Amino acid sequence: MNTTDLIKAVQIADEDQVEVAKIQVRDVVRVWWVAEEAKLEKSFTWGQFSKSFYERFFPKMAHKEMEE
């Protein structure tokens, strides 16, 4: 089960979704997220987190394929 499915299945409140994702990320993604979080003045929403994650870790061609 991926994080998005988990968040939907467990009905995690909007304000807690990024916190749930944070505990699941590891390795390179963890390093990336710690750096992103350090730049923030306020907390990210799940939508902002997802968008930033996909832009960082998926090539543009993969974005188009996922949209289709």
N, CA, C and O atoms as a GROMACS GRO file, in nm:
protein
  272
    1MET      N    1   0.086  -0.117   0.000
    1MET     CA    2   0.000   0.000   0.000
    1MET      C    3   0.090   0.123   0.000
    1MET      O    4   0.181   0.134   0.082
    2ASN      N    5   0.064   0.215  -0.093
    2ASN     CA    6   0.145   0.337  -0.095
    2ASN      C    7   0.088   0.440   0.002
    2ASN      O    8  -0.020   0.421   0.058
    3THR      N    9   0.162   0.547   0.023
    3THR     CA   10   0.124   0.647   0.122
    3THR      C   11  -0.010   0.712   0.090
    3THR      O   12  -0.091   0.732   0.181
    4THR      N   13  -0.035   0.743  -0.036
    4THR     CA   14  -0.162   0.804  -0.073
    4THR      C   15  -0.279   0.712  -0.040
    4THR      O   16  -0.380   0.757   0.014
    5ASP      N   17  -0.265   0.583  -0.071
    5ASP     CA   18  -0.370   0.486  -0.039
    5ASP      C   19  -0.391   0.476   0.112
    5ASP      O   20  -0.504   0.468   0.158
    6LEU      N   21  -0.282   0.477   0.187
    6LEU     CA   22  -0.290   0.470   0.333
    6LEU      C   23  -0.364   0.591   0.389
    6LEU      O   24  -0.451   0.577   0.475
    7ILE      N   25  -0.329   0.707   0.341
    7ILE     CA   26  -0.392   0.830   0.389
    7ILE      C   27  -0.543   0.828   0.362
    7ILE      O   28  -0.622   0.870   0.446
    8LYS      N   29  -0.581   0.780   0.245
    8LYS     CA   30  -0.724   0.772   0.211
    8LYS      C   31  -0.794   0.666   0.294
    8LYS      O   32  -0.903   0.690   0.348
    9ALA      N   33  -0.733   0.547   0.306
    9ALA     CA   34  -0.795   0.436   0.377
    9ALA      C   35  -0.816   0.466   0.525
    9ALA      O   36  -0.919   0.432   0.583
   10VAL      N   37  -0.719   0.530   0.585
   10VAL     CA   38  -0.725   0.558   0.728
   10VAL      C   39  -0.794   0.691   0.757
   10VAL      O   40  -0.820   0.725   0.872
   11GLN      N   41  -0.822   0.765   0.653
   11GLN     CA   42  -0.888   0.895   0.662
   11GLN      C   43  -0.812   0.991   0.753
   11GLN      O   44  -0.867   1.047   0.847
   12ILE      N   45  -0.684   1.009   0.721
   12ILE     CA   46  -0.598   1.099   0.796
   12ILE      C   47  -0.643   1.243   0.770
   12ILE      O   48  -0.669   1.281   0.656
   13ALA      N   49  -0.651   1.322   0.875
   13ALA     CA   50  -0.690   1.463   0.863
   13ALA      C   51  -0.590   1.537   0.774
   13ALA      O   52  -0.470   1.507   0.775
   14ASP      N   53  -0.640   1.634   0.698
   14ASP     CA   54  -0.555   1.709   0.605
   14ASP      C   55  -0.428   1.762   0.670
   14ASP      O   56  -0.319   1.752   0.613
   15GLU      N   57  -0.442   1.817   0.789
   15GLU     CA   58  -0.326   1.879   0.854
   15GLU      C   59  -0.222   1.778   0.903
   15GLU      O   60  -0.110   1.817   0.938
   16ASP      N   61  -0.256   1.648   0.904
   16ASP     CA   62  -0.164   1.544   0.951
   16ASP      C   63  -0.105   1.459   0.839
   16ASP      O   64  -0.019   1.375   0.865
   17GLN      N   65  -0.149   1.478   0.716
   17GLN     CA   66  -0.108   1.390   0.606
   17GLN      C   67   0.041   1.394   0.578
   17GLN      O   68   0.101   1.288   0.555
   18VAL      N   69   0.103   1.510   0.579
   18VAL     CA   70   0.246   1.519   0.553
   18VAL      C   71   0.324   1.453   0.667
   18VAL      O   72   0.426   1.388   0.642
   19GLU      N   73   0.278   1.467   0.788
   19GLU     CA   74   0.345   1.403   0.902
   19GLU      C   75   0.344   1.251   0.887
   19GLU      O   76   0.443   1.186   0.920
   20VAL      N   77   0.234   1.195   0.839
   20VAL     CA   78   0.226   1.050   0.815
   20VAL      C   79   0.325   1.010   0.706
   20VAL      O   80   0.394   0.909   0.720
   21ALA      N   81   0.332   1.088   0.600
   21ALA     CA   82   0.425   1.058   0.491
   21ALA      C   83   0.569   1.066   0.540
   21ALA      O   84   0.652   0.983   0.502
   22LYS      N   85   0.599   1.164   0.624
   22LYS     CA   86   0.736   1.183   0.673
   22LYS      C   87   0.791   1.060   0.744
   22LYS      O   88   0.909   1.028   0.731
   23ILE      N   89   0.707   0.992   0.818
   23ILE     CA   90   0.757   0.876   0.894
   23ILE      C   91   0.783   0.756   0.804
   23ILE      O   92   0.844   0.658   0.846
   24GLN      N   93   0.735   0.762   0.680
   24GLN     CA   94   0.752   0.651   0.588
   24GLN      C   95   0.868   0.669   0.490
   24GLN      O   96   0.914   0.571   0.431
   25VAL      N   97   0.917   0.790   0.472
   25VAL     CA   98   1.023   0.813   0.374
   25VAL      C   99   1.159   0.776   0.431
   25VAL      O  100   1.184   0.790   0.551
   26ARG      N  101   1.246   0.728   0.342
   26ARG     CA  102   1.378   0.682   0.384
   26ARG      C  103   1.484   0.726   0.283
   26ARG      O  104   1.452   0.772   0.173
   27ASP      N  105   1.609   0.712   0.321
   27ASP     CA  106   1.724   0.730   0.233
   27ASP      C  107   1.724   0.865   0.163
   27ASP      O  108   1.715   0.970   0.228
   28VAL      N  109   1.735   0.865   0.031
   28VAL     CA  110   1.746   0.989  -0.047
   28VAL      C  111   1.623   1.076  -0.028
   28VAL      O  112   1.635   1.198  -0.017
   29VAL      N  113   1.507   1.016  -0.024
   29VAL     CA  114   1.384   1.094  -0.007
   29VAL      C  115   1.384   1.161   0.130
   29VAL      O  116   1.339   1.275   0.142
   30ARG      N  117   1.431   1.093   0.231
   30ARG     CA  118   1.437   1.150   0.367
   30ARG      C  119   1.530   1.272   0.369
   30ARG      O  120   1.495   1.376   0.426
   31VAL      N  121   1.646   1.260   0.307
   31VAL     CA  122   1.741   1.372   0.300
   31VAL      C  123   1.678   1.490   0.226
   31VAL      O  124   1.687   1.605   0.271
   32TRP      N  125   1.613   1.461   0.113
   32TRP     CA  126   1.546   1.566   0.037
   32TRP      C  127   1.440   1.635   0.123
   32TRP      O  128   1.434   1.757   0.126
   33TRP      N  129   1.357   1.556   0.192
   33TRP     CA  130   1.248   1.616   0.268
   33TRP      C  131   1.299   1.700   0.384
   33TRP      O  132   1.243   1.806   0.411
   34VAL      N  133   1.403   1.656   0.453
   34VAL     CA  134   1.460   1.735   0.562
   34VAL      C  135   1.507   1.870   0.509
   34VAL      O  136   1.486   1.972   0.574
   35ALA      N  137   1.570   1.871   0.392
   35ALA     CA  138   1.615   1.996   0.330
   35ALA      C  139   1.497   2.084   0.291
   35ALA      O  140   1.500   2.205   0.313
   36GLU      N  141   1.393   2.024   0.233
   36GLU     CA  142   1.273   2.101   0.195
   36GLU      C  143   1.207   2.161   0.319
   36GLU      O  144   1.168   2.278   0.319
   37GLU      N  145   1.194   2.082   0.420
   37GLU     CA  146   1.128   2.126   0.543
   37GLU      C  147   1.203   2.242   0.608
   37GLU      O  148   1.142   2.332   0.665
   38ALA      N  149   1.336   2.240   0.599
   38ALA     CA  150   1.418   2.347   0.658
   38ALA      C  151   1.393   2.480   0.588
   38ALA      O  152   1.413   2.586   0.648
   39LYS      N  153   1.351   2.476   0.461
   39LYS     CA  154   1.325   2.598   0.385
   39LYS      C  155   1.187   2.658   0.413
   39LYS      O  156   1.159   2.772   0.375
   40LEU      N  157   1.101   2.581   0.478
   40LEU     CA  158   0.962   2.622   0.496
   40LEU      C  159   0.944   2.720   0.611
   40LEU      O  160   1.009   2.710   0.715
   41GLU      N  161   0.853   2.812   0.590
   41GLU     CA  162   0.812   2.900   0.699
   41GLU      C  163   0.686   2.847   0.765
   41GLU      O  164   0.656   2.879   0.880
   42LYS      N  165   0.613   2.765   0.693
   42LYS     CA  166   0.491   2.704   0.748
   42LYS      C  167   0.486   2.560   0.696
   42LYS      O  168   0.565   2.522   0.610
   43SER      N  169   0.394   2.483   0.747
   43SER     CA  170   0.386   2.344   0.706
   43SER      C  171   0.329   2.328   0.565
   43SER      O  172   0.250   2.411   0.519
   44PHE      N  173   0.369   2.222   0.500
   44PHE     CA  174   0.320   2.186   0.366
   44PHE      C  175   0.186   2.117   0.377
   44PHE      O  176   0.157   2.052   0.477
   45THR      N  177   0.104   2.132   0.275
   45THR     CA  178  -0.016   2.050   0.264
   45THR      C  179   0.023   1.921   0.191
   45THR      O  180   0.132   1.914   0.133
   46TRP      N  181  -0.062   1.822   0.192
   46TRP     CA  182  -0.035   1.697   0.121
   46TRP      C  183  -0.019   1.725  -0.028
   46TRP      O  184   0.069   1.668  -0.092
   47GLY      N  185  -0.103   1.812  -0.084
   47GLY     CA  186  -0.094   1.845  -0.226
   47GLY      C  187   0.040   1.908  -0.261
   47GLY      O  188   0.100   1.874  -0.363
   48GLN      N  189   0.087   2.000  -0.178
   48GLN     CA  190   0.217   2.063  -0.201
   48GLN      C  191   0.330   1.962  -0.189
   48GLN      O  192   0.423   1.962  -0.270
   49PHE      N  193   0.323   1.876  -0.088
   49PHE     CA  194   0.424   1.773  -0.068
   49PHE      C  195   0.430   1.681  -0.189
   49PHE      O  196   0.537   1.654  -0.242
   50SER      N  197   0.314   1.632  -0.233
   50SER     CA  198   0.308   1.539  -0.347
   50SER      C  199   0.364   1.603  -0.473
   50SER      O  200   0.443   1.541  -0.545
   51LYS      N  201   0.323   1.726  -0.500
   51LYS     CA  202   0.371   1.796  -0.620
   51LYS      C  203   0.522   1.812  -0.616
   51LYS      O  204   0.590   1.783  -0.715
   52SER      N  205   0.575   1.856  -0.505
   52SER     CA  206   0.718   1.875  -0.490
   52SER      C  207   0.793   1.742  -0.503
   52SER      O  208   0.898   1.736  -0.567
   53PHE      N  209   0.738   1.637  -0.443
   53PHE     CA  210   0.799   1.504  -0.450
   53PHE      C  211   0.806   1.454  -0.594
   53PHE      O  212   0.911   1.409  -0.639
   54TYR      N  213   0.694   1.460  -0.665
   54TYR     CA  214   0.692   1.411  -0.804
   54TYR      C  215   0.783   1.492  -0.895
   54TYR      O  216   0.848   1.437  -0.984
   55GLU      N  217   0.788   1.623  -0.873
   55GLU     CA  218   0.877   1.706  -0.954
   55GLU      C  219   1.024   1.669  -0.930
   55GLU      O  220   1.105   1.674  -1.022
   56ARG      N  221   1.057   1.633  -0.807
   56ARG     CA  222   1.196   1.603  -0.773
   56ARG      C  223   1.238   1.462  -0.815
   56ARG      O  224   1.350   1.443  -0.861
   57PHE      N  225   1.148   1.364  -0.801
   57PHE     CA  226   1.190   1.225  -0.815
   57PHE      C  227   1.138   1.153  -0.940
   57PHE      O  228   1.175   1.038  -0.962
   58PHE      N  229   1.056   1.217  -1.020
   58PHE     CA  230   1.008   1.155  -1.142
   58PHE      C  231   1.041   1.243  -1.262
   58PHE      O  232   1.015   1.363  -1.258
   59PRO      N  233   1.099   1.186  -1.367
   59PRO     CA  234   1.129   1.265  -1.486
   59PRO      C  235   1.002   1.321  -1.549
   59PRO      O  236   0.893   1.268  -1.529
   60LYS      N  237   1.018   1.429  -1.624
   60LYS     CA  238   0.902   1.494  -1.685
   60LYS      C  239   0.820   1.398  -1.772
   60LYS      O  240   0.697   1.408  -1.775
   61MET      N  241   0.886   1.307  -1.842
   61MET     CA  242   0.814   1.211  -1.926
   61MET      C  243   0.726   1.121  -1.839
   61MET      O  244   0.614   1.087  -1.880
   62ALA      N  245   0.773   1.083  -1.724
   62ALA     CA  246   0.694   1.001  -1.633
   62ALA      C  247   0.572   1.077  -1.584
   62ALA      O  248   0.466   1.018  -1.564
   63HIS      N  249   0.585   1.209  -1.564
   63HIS     CA  250   0.472   1.292  -1.525
   63HIS      C  251   0.360   1.282  -1.630
   63HIS      O  252   0.243   1.263  -1.597
   64LYS      N  253   0.399   1.296  -1.756
   64LYS     CA  254   0.301   1.290  -1.865
   64LYS      C  255   0.234   1.153  -1.870
   64LYS      O  256   0.112   1.144  -1.888
   65GLU      N  257   0.312   1.048  -1.855
   65GLU     CA  258   0.255   0.912  -1.858
   65GLU      C  259   0.159   0.890  -1.742
   65GLU      O  260   0.055   0.828  -1.760
   66MET      N  261   0.193   0.940  -1.625
   66MET     CA  262   0.105   0.923  -1.509
   66MET      C  263  -0.024   1.000  -1.528
   66MET      O  264  -0.131   0.952  -1.489
   67GLU      N  265  -0.018   1.119  -1.588
   67GLU     CA  266  -0.138   1.198  -1.614
   67GLU      C  267  -0.231   1.128  -1.710
   67GLU      O  268  -0.353   1.134  -1.695
   68GLU      N  269  -0.172   1.061  -1.811
   68GLU     CA  270  -0.253   0.993  -1.912
   68GLU      C  271  -0.310   0.867  -1.853
   68GLU      O  272  -0.381   0.794  -1.922
   0.00000   0.00000   0.00000
